[in-house]
Amino acid sequence: MRREPRPLTARQEAVLAVIRSSLAERGHGPTVREIGARVGLSSTSSVAHQLGRLEARGLIVRTGRDWSTCVLVEEPPARRPGLRSRGPGAVADGYGRRPAP
């Protein structure tokens, strides 16, 4: 059974937004301290943890050793829950259950 990935946390979204704006404005990623200052994290360890989680999810990659070399990976389109195909002619009630034969 395949599990859907968890949605990003608000903090992860904020970190991605900082990276995205830095890449657009300056052409390279922000430093860990710059990210922390913009998202309200005073600990560089906390910022590195968030970056590591984003990297593990495949949303960012580093082209070098430092986090400031990170780039965004093409984000897959968001999947909307409840729109799975149940096969041809399948019918389900409002709770996702198929009627008994």
C-alpha positions as a LaTeX table, in Angstrom:
\begin{tabular}{lrrr}
\hline
Residue & $x$ (\AA) & $y$ (\AA) & $z$ (\AA) \\
\hline
Met1 & 0.00 & 0.00 & 0.00 \\
Arg2 & 1.46 & 3.35 & $-1.02$ \\
Arg3 & 1.25 & 6.20 & 1.47 \\
Glu4 & 0.69 & 9.76 & 0.39 \\
Pro5 & 3.50 & 12.10 & 1.44 \\
Arg6 & 2.73 & 14.44 & 4.29 \\
Pro7 & 2.04 & 18.03 & 3.31 \\
Leu8 & 4.80 & 20.54 & 3.96 \\
Thr9 & 4.74 & 22.32 & 7.29 \\
Ala10 & 4.32 & 26.09 & 7.40 \\
Arg11 & 7.99 & 26.43 & 8.31 \\
Gln12 & 9.09 & 24.26 & 5.38 \\
Glu13 & 6.92 & 26.36 & 3.06 \\
Ala14 & 8.54 & 29.51 & 4.45 \\
Val15 & 12.05 & 28.11 & 3.95 \\
Leu16 & 11.20 & 27.17 & 0.37 \\
Ala17 & 9.84 & 30.68 & $-0.23$ \\
Val18 & 13.08 & 32.23 & 1.05 \\
Ile19 & 15.15 & 29.97 & $-1.19$ \\
Arg20 & 12.91 & 30.69 & $-4.18$ \\
Ser21 & 13.12 & 34.48 & $-3.71$ \\
Ser22 & 16.89 & 34.40 & $-3.15$ \\
Leu23 & 17.42 & 32.39 & $-6.32$ \\
Ala24 & 15.23 & 34.81 & $-8.27$ \\
Glu25 & 16.84 & 37.97 & $-6.84$ \\
Arg26 & 20.50 & 36.99 & $-6.57$ \\
Gly27 & 20.92 & 33.83 & $-8.62$ \\
His28 & 22.13 & 31.73 & $-5.69$ \\
Gly29 & 20.66 & 30.31 & $-2.52$ \\
Pro30 & 20.64 & 32.10 & 0.84 \\
Thr31 & 22.96 & 31.22 & 3.70 \\
Val32 & 21.66 & 29.29 & 6.68 \\
Arg33 & 21.76 & 32.46 & 8.80 \\
Glu34 & 19.82 & 34.43 & 6.16 \\
Ile35 & 17.13 & 31.76 & 6.07 \\
Gly36 & 16.93 & 31.74 & 9.86 \\
Ala37 & 16.58 & 35.51 & 10.03 \\
Arg38 & 13.79 & 35.54 & 7.46 \\
Val39 & 11.74 & 32.66 & 8.89 \\
Gly40 & 12.29 & 33.40 & 12.57 \\
Leu41 & 14.73 & 30.65 & 13.54 \\
Ser42 & 17.68 & 31.75 & 15.65 \\
Ser43 & 19.37 & 28.34 & 15.67 \\
Thr44 & 21.38 & 27.43 & 12.58 \\
Ser45 & 20.90 & 23.82 & 13.59 \\
Ser46 & 17.12 & 24.22 & 13.27 \\
Val47 & 17.52 & 25.75 & 9.82 \\
Ala48 & 19.85 & 22.93 & 8.76 \\
His49 & 17.29 & 20.41 & 10.03 \\
Gln50 & 14.54 & 22.00 & 7.90 \\
Leu51 & 16.84 & 22.06 & 4.87 \\
Gly52 & 17.72 & 18.41 & 5.43 \\
Arg53 & 14.05 & 17.45 & 5.53 \\
Leu54 & 13.41 & 19.35 & 2.28 \\
Glu55 & 16.40 & 17.65 & 0.69 \\
Ala56 & 15.18 & 14.23 & 1.87 \\
Arg57 & 11.80 & 14.92 & 0.26 \\
Gly58 & 13.56 & 15.75 & $-3.01$ \\
Leu59 & 12.44 & 19.39 & $-3.12$ \\
Ile60 & 15.95 & 20.86 & $-3.01$ \\
Val61 & 19.43 & 19.61 & $-3.87$ \\
Arg62 & 22.86 & 21.00 & $-3.16$ \\
Thr63 & 25.29 & 21.50 & $-6.01$ \\
Gly64 & 28.16 & 21.96 & $-3.59$ \\
Arg65 & 28.99 & 21.40 & 0.04 \\
Asp66 & 27.19 & 24.40 & 1.56 \\
Trp67 & 23.46 & 24.94 & 1.84 \\
Ser68 & 23.81 & 28.22 & $-0.06$ \\
Thr69 & 24.44 & 26.10 & $-3.18$ \\
Cys70 & 20.98 & 24.56 & $-3.00$ \\
Val71 & 18.63 & 24.74 & $-5.94$ \\
Leu72 & 14.96 & 23.89 & $-6.23$ \\
Val73 & 13.99 & 20.63 & $-7.84$ \\
Glu74 & 11.03 & 20.79 & $-10.19$ \\
Glu75 & 8.05 & 20.40 & $-7.89$ \\
Pro76 & 5.55 & 17.72 & $-8.87$ \\
Pro77 & 1.96 & 18.89 & $-9.23$ \\
Ala78 & $-0.03$ & 18.66 & $-6.02$ \\
Arg79 & $-2.31$ & 15.66 & $-5.84$ \\
Arg80 & $-5.83$ & 16.32 & $-4.74$ \\
Pro81 & $-7.15$ & 13.75 & $-2.27$ \\
Gly82 & $-10.07$ & 11.62 & $-3.32$ \\
Leu83 & $-9.46$ & 11.74 & $-7.07$ \\
Arg84 & $-7.99$ & 8.27 & $-7.50$ \\
Ser85 & $-9.32$ & 6.16 & $-10.30$ \\
Arg86 & $-11.19$ & 3.11 & $-9.11$ \\
Gly87 & $-11.23$ & 1.51 & $-12.51$ \\
Pro88 & $-13.81$ & 1.55 & $-15.28$ \\
Gly89 & $-17.41$ & 1.68 & $-14.14$ \\
Ala90 & $-16.59$ & 1.68 & $-10.43$ \\
Val91 & $-19.04$ & 3.53 & $-8.24$ \\
Ala92 & $-18.52$ & 4.54 & $-4.62$ \\
Asp93 & $-20.74$ & 6.11 & $-2.01$ \\
Gly94 & $-19.83$ & 9.38 & $-0.26$ \\
Tyr95 & $-17.45$ & 7.52 & 2.05 \\
Gly96 & $-15.37$ & 5.92 & $-0.69$ \\
Arg97 & $-16.92$ & 2.48 & $-0.24$ \\
Arg98 & $-18.24$ & 0.43 & $-3.11$ \\
Pro99 & $-21.80$ & $-0.83$ & $-2.79$ \\
Ala100 & $-22.22$ & $-4.51$ & $-1.99$ \\
Pro101 & $-23.05$ & $-6.70$ & $-5.03$ \\
\hline
\end{tabular}
